[in-house]
């Protein structure tokens, strides 16, 4: 049976206490078992925090997702700007921001990819907790693939890269010139070095620029921009650009080939998605993922978290349905775009002038 736990100070206000009670009832009505928060196998933890001094929940297992829940009565012009620091400081996967500033309670969801959206129903309305649960369900049912296995076996002739890695370098420059590498919140200013290492290990937040790009190497292996690097200056093999060999299903990890003399950076959390696409579609030669949008593109129906098998499968399914999977554009709900091409140049020729910087939230 799937499980959940409640942690933190949910009794701090009557609003939080009522929210915790309603959430617990809805989870149990959907066959989730309430377990102690120190259960190493718990799948979902609701961590209630003070937004001014958010405390993180210490996970006991890699498969645990944490939803931070915070309440505020301060008027905010920008909920994302107010909520995102709470999310990263609490080391959560998702934030539920309860806004009481206008009298009635408004409920917002804030994601690590800087998504922010409000649910339609308000507290007390029939179906309110059902809608909250439906928004949480993708997180509760997802399987993260964020572990890396670094293998120091990259052939010496590739230590300085090749024509493909040079094309990735040029593509990163192109993304920057198109203003498609917006800097995320400066999380290094919000977190201690220890917290930064923890959040990076949990879900690959790097802090320099969002988005990633890759190009096929041989068979299903591919070169890909690393996590937490400046995508506008992708030069060093093993740090800026990685050779992803395969997905190890047994260890739920991506295997990376690196030069033996390099201390590698981690692979992007989207590596599992790219691997699935390259494995299924031999004609795909390159993939670009950006936090932007295009009109009229097919989109995933469910907002799965980054770096999960479920998101990768949903994207791969939409690409499979495309008229030409090697030249597809797929929307990731409340997140961005995944674009395939014969090569990186092909992708940029097709998208230039069509990109909308702001991802629509729903």
C-alpha positions in Angstrom: 0.0 0.0 0.0 1.2 3.5 -0.8 2.0 5.6 2.3 2.2 9.2 3.6 3.3 11.0 6.7 2.7 14.4 8.3 5.7 16.2 9.8 6.5 19.7 11.1 4.2 22.1 13.1 0.8 21.6 11.6 -0.8 22.8 14.9 0.8 26.2 14.6 -2.4 27.8 13.3 -6.0 26.6 13.0 -5.7 26.9 9.2 -2.8 24.5 9.1 -4.5 22.1 11.5 -7.7 22.0 9.4 -5.7 21.6 6.2 -3.7 18.7 7.7 -6.9 17.0 8.9 -8.6 17.4 5.5 -5.5 16.2 3.6 -5.2 13.2 5.9 -8.9 12.2 5.3 -8.5 12.6 1.5 -5.3 10.6 1.3 -6.8 7.8 3.4 -9.9 7.8 1.2 -7.6 7.2 -1.7 -6.1 4.2 -0.1 -2.9 5.8 1.2 -1.7 4.6 4.6 -0.8 7.1 7.3 2.6 6.1 8.8 5.2 7.7 11.1 7.4 10.3 9.5 10.5 8.3 10.4 9.4 5.3 8.3 12.2 4.8 5.8 9.8 3.6 3.1 7.3 6.4 3.3 6.6 7.7 -0.2 5.1 11.2 0.6 5.7 13.5 3.5 3.8 16.7 4.2 6.1 19.0 6.0 4.4 22.0 7.7 6.7 24.9 8.1 6.9 28.6 9.2 7.6 30.5 6.0 9.9 32.9 7.9 12.0 30.0 9.3 11.3 26.9 7.2 12.8 23.7 8.6 13.6 20.9 6.3 12.5 17.3 6.7 15.3 14.8 6.8 14.6 12.0 4.5 15.4 8.4 5.6 15.0 6.9 2.1 15.8 8.0 -1.5 12.2 7.3 -2.6 10.6 9.8 -0.3 9.1 13.0 -1.8 8.5 15.9 0.5 5.7 18.5 0.1 6.3 21.7 2.0 3.2 23.4 3.3 3.3 27.0 4.5 0.7 29.6 5.4 1.0 33.4 5.1 -1.3 36.4 5.7 1.1 38.9 4.1 -0.1 40.4 0.8 2.3 39.3 -2.0 2.5 40.7 -5.5 4.3 37.6 -6.7 3.5 34.3 -5.0 6.3 32.5 -6.9 8.9 35.0 -5.6 7.5 34.7 -2.0 7.2 30.9 -2.1 10.2 29.7 -4.0 12.7 30.5 -1.2 10.5 28.6 1.3 10.5 25.6 -1.1 14.3 25.5 -1.5 15.2 26.3 2.1 12.9 23.5 3.3 14.4 21.1 0.7 11.0 20.2 -0.6 10.0 18.7 -3.9 6.8 20.8 -4.1 5.3 23.7 -2.0 1.7 24.3 -1.1 1.4 28.0 -0.3 -1.7 28.9 1.6 -2.4 32.6 1.1 -4.7 34.2 3.7 -3.9 37.8 2.9 -7.2 38.5 1.2 -9.5 37.0 3.8 -10.5 33.7 2.1 -7.8 31.1 1.7 -6.2 30.7 -1.7 -4.1 27.7 -2.4 -1.0 27.8 -4.7 1.4 25.1 -5.8 5.0 26.1 -6.4 7.4 23.8 -8.2 11.2 23.5 -8.3 11.0 24.4 -12.0 9.6 27.7 -11.0 6.0 26.8 -11.9 3.3 28.5 -9.9 -0.4 27.9 -10.2 -3.6 28.3 -8.1 -6.2 25.6 -7.7 -9.7 26.6 -8.7 -11.6 25.7 -5.6 -11.3 27.6 -2.3 -11.3 26.2 1.3 -14.7 24.9 2.3 -15.9 24.3 -1.2 -17.0 20.8 -2.1 -14.2 18.9 -3.8 -11.4 21.2 -2.4 -9.3 18.5 -1.0 -10.0 16.2 -3.9 -8.5 18.9 -6.2 -5.5 19.2 -3.9 -5.0 15.4 -4.0 -5.2 15.3 -7.8 -2.4 17.9 -7.9 -0.3 15.8 -5.5 -1.0 12.5 -7.2 1.8 12.7 -9.8 4.3 13.3 -7.0 3.0 10.5 -4.9 3.1 7.9 -7.7 6.5 8.9 -9.3 9.9 7.1 -9.3 12.9 9.3 -9.3 16.0 8.5 -11.4 18.6 10.9 -10.0 21.5 8.6 -9.1 24.6 8.6 -11.3 27.2 5.9 -11.7 30.4 7.4 -13.0 32.6 5.0 -14.9 36.2 6.3 -15.7 36.4 4.6 -19.1 35.9 7.4 -21.6 38.4 6.7 -24.5 41.3 9.1 -24.5 40.5 10.4 -28.0 37.2 11.8 -26.5 38.7 13.6 -23.5 38.7 16.9 -25.4 35.4 16.1 -27.1 34.5 15.7 -30.8 32.4 17.3 -33.4 29.2 16.4 -31.6 30.3 18.1 -28.3 31.4 21.1 -30.3 27.8 21.3 -31.7 26.5 21.2 -28.1 28.8 24.0 -27.1 27.5 26.1 -30.1 23.9 25.2 -29.2 24.3 26.4 -25.6 25.5 29.7 -27.0 22.5 29.8 -29.2 20.1 29.2 -26.3 21.7 32.0 -24.4 21.4 34.4 -27.4 17.7 33.5 -27.7 17.4 34.3 -23.9 16.2 30.7 -23.3 18.6 30.1 -20.3 16.9 32.3 -17.6 18.8 32.1 -14.3 16.7 30.5 -11.6 16.5 31.9 -8.1 20.0 32.4 -6.6 19.7 29.5 -4.3 23.3 29.7 -3.3 22.3 32.9 -1.5 19.4 31.2 0.3 21.1 28.0 1.4 24.2 27.0 3.3 26.9 24.9 1.4 25.7 21.8 3.2 22.1 22.5 2.2 23.2 23.2 -1.3 24.9 19.8 -1.5 21.8 18.1 -0.1 19.4 19.7 -2.5 21.7 19.1 -5.5 21.9 15.4 -4.5 18.2 15.2 -4.1 17.1 16.5 -7.4 19.9 18.1 -9.3 19.2 21.8 -8.8 22.4 23.5 -9.9 21.7 27.2 -9.8 23.2 28.6 -13.0 20.7 28.0 -15.7 17.7 25.8 -16.5 17.2 23.7 -19.6 19.4 21.1 -21.2 20.5 19.8 -24.5 21.9 16.5 -25.9 23.1 14.8 -29.1 23.4 11.2 -29.9 26.9 9.6 -29.8 26.8 5.9 -30.7 23.9 3.5 -30.5 21.7 4.8 -27.6 24.5 6.6 -25.8 24.5 10.4 -26.0 26.4 13.6 -25.0 24.4 15.8 -22.6 24.9 19.1 -20.7 25.6 18.5 -17.1 23.5 19.7 -14.1 24.4 23.0 -12.5 26.7 24.3 -15.2 26.5 27.4 -17.3 24.8 26.2 -20.5 26.2 29.2 -22.4 29.7 27.9 -21.9 29.8 24.1 -22.3 33.4 23.2 -22.8 34.9 20.7 -20.4 34.2 17.0 -21.0 33.2 15.2 -17.8 32.1 18.4 -16.2 30.1 20.6 -18.6 29.3 17.8 -21.1 28.8 14.2 -20.1 28.6 11.0 -22.1 25.5 9.1 -20.9 26.0 5.4 -21.6 22.7 3.9 -20.4 20.0 3.6 -17.8 20.6 0.9 -15.2 17.1 -0.2 -14.2 18.4 -2.4 -11.4 20.1 0.5 -9.6 17.7 3.2 -10.9 20.7 5.2 -12.0 22.2 6.7 -15.1 25.6 5.3 -16.1 28.1 8.1 -17.2 31.4 7.5 -19.0 34.0 10.1 -17.8 37.7 10.8 -18.2 39.7 9.2 -15.3 41.4 12.4 -14.4 38.2 14.5 -14.0 35.9 15.0 -11.0 32.6 14.8 -12.8 29.5 16.9 -12.5 26.1 15.1 -12.2 24.0 14.4 -15.2 20.8 16.5 -15.7 17.7 15.1 -14.0 16.2 14.9 -17.5 18.8 12.3 -18.6 16.2 9.4 -18.2 13.8 11.2 -20.5 16.5 11.7 -23.2 17.6 8.1 -22.9 14.1 6.8 -23.4 13.7 8.9 -26.6 17.1 7.9 -28.1 16.4 4.2 -27.3 13.0 4.2 -29.0 13.7 6.4 -31.9 17.0 5.8 -33.7 16.3 8.6 -36.1 16.4 11.2 -33.3 19.9 12.8 -33.3 19.4 15.6 -30.8 17.1 16.8 -28.0 16.7 20.3 -26.5 14.7 21.0 -23.3 13.8 24.6 -22.4 11.5 26.2 -19.9 9.5 28.0 -22.5 6.5 27.3 -24.7 5.1 27.2 -28.3 1.5 27.5 -29.4 -0.4 24.5 -30.5 1.9 21.8 -29.2 0.7 18.5 -27.7 1.2 18.5 -23.9 1.5 15.9 -21.1 -1.8 15.7 -19.2 -0.2 15.2 -15.8 2.4 17.4 -14.1 5.0 14.7 -13.2 8.2 15.9 -11.4 11.5 16.2 -13.3 13.8 13.2 -13.3 11.0 10.6 -12.9 10.3 7.6 -15.0 6.7 8.7 -15.3 7.5 12.0 -16.9 10.0 10.3 -19.2 7.3 7.8 -20.2 4.7 10.5 -20.8 7.0 12.5 -23.0 8.2 9.5 -24.9 4.5 8.5 -25.5 3.7 11.9 -27.1 6.8 11.7 -29.3 5.7 8.3 -30.4 2.4 9.7 -31.5 4.0 12.6 -33.5 3.8 12.5 -37.3 7.6 12.5 -37.4 9.1 11.5 -34.0 12.6 12.7 -35.1 11.2 16.3 -35.4 8.7 16.5 -32.6 7.8 19.3 -30.2 6.2 18.2 -26.9 4.9 20.3 -24.0 5.5 19.3 -20.4 2.6 20.7 -18.4 3.5 23.6 -16.2 7.1 23.1 -17.1 8.4 23.6 -20.7 9.2 21.9 -24.0 11.1 18.9 -25.2 12.1 19.2 -28.8 13.7 16.4 -31.0 15.6 16.9 -34.2 17.9 15.1 -36.6 20.7 17.3 -35.1 20.9 20.5 -33.0 21.0 22.8 -36.0 17.7 21.3 -37.3 16.0 22.0 -33.9 17.1 25.7 -33.9 16.0 26.2 -37.5 12.5 25.0 -36.6 12.0 26.9 -33.3 13.5 30.3 -33.8 10.9 33.0 -33.7 8.2 30.7 -32.4 9.2 30.4 -28.7 7.1 32.0 -26.0 9.4 32.7 -22.9 6.6 32.2 -20.4 5.2 28.7 -19.8 1.4 28.8 -19.3 0.3 27.5 -15.8 -2.9 25.5 -15.3 
